[in-house]
Amino acid sequence: NVMRAFIESELLRSPLEELCLQTKRLKLAPGGPDDVDGIPSFLSKAMFPPHEKSIANALELLVDLGAMEAETNELTDLGTCLSGLSLEPRVGKMLIMSTLIGCTRAACCMGIAMTSKSVFAIAPPSLRKASDTAKVKLSERSESDQITCLNVIRARDAIGKRGTSSAIASFCKQNFLNFSSLNQVSDLRKHVSRELECLGFPPSSREGYHNRNGDKLPAFLQASICAGLYPN
């Protein structure tokens, strides 16, 4: 096989929803989708412009999420909030809706895990069965990747309160987890919590109405996931 001479532009490799939100927030494309000062026209001026269909799909998703007006591409109140979060829009909506459902702390953990490198390490073939068994145990029969990641983060926090970094590393080794990825997800919670606070929402870690249903009841956790990711 012949390798490519260089990597494609990020505009051609990445989802465009976040870029479209930022473009509107910064008033770089105030017009509608068919206007000369709209988002499609603005992005077409890039050195390596994304395909028209990719832009149209991104705008359609944002409209379906309720983040943009279909005719004008103006940001709704939800869209303005999503543009202030460093999360993929569907995950951001999941987090915002969780404040109404009452499980923001849990949604924050799940959302960050969904948009970060997997907390699970790739086991060698000889240990694949043991790795799968450990993952099933961590899932607590939830049948949900997001809730499984939440369980991992919750266990990591419990160990961190009574142990040291080496105890967390041992927990990761026993359960085939990526130590650095797990710590990164844990650290990013503070960053997202500050972003929520800047938008006028209560910090995700603080007790209150937005966390009234805790982080262990599957029905509320699944409702928050569905609120952001529906119909996917």
Disulfide bonds with the S-S distance in Angstrom:
none
